[in-house]
Amino acid sequence: MRKFEIEEKLHKILKKLSKKDKLKYEIIWKKIKEIINISDVEHYKNLRAPLHEFKRVHIDKSFVLVFKYNKAKDEVRFYDFDHLDKIYVKKF
């Protein structure tokens, strides 16, 4: 299991989801656990420039969880969760 951090923005989103949509909240945590326990994080898809240092994973059909993997520290940092139409236009 590698180290991980959750950015404040994502923490607020998760807090809201825990009250409003418990199922989606559980799905996100299951995916986070999968990412931090997997042997090779590099197989997750990188985003295109200018977000090329970030990786993404789909949750349900139309939502995306964005994270960054620091290979030197073996650390994963989770940044944001949003609908796929909105997530790619955001600035991190």
Buried (B, 14 or more C-beta within 10 A) or exposed (E): EBEBBBBEBBEEBBEEBBEEEEEBBEBBEEBBEEBBEBEEBEEBEEBEEEBEEBBBBEBEEEBBBBBBBBEEEEBBBBBBBBEEEEBBEEEB
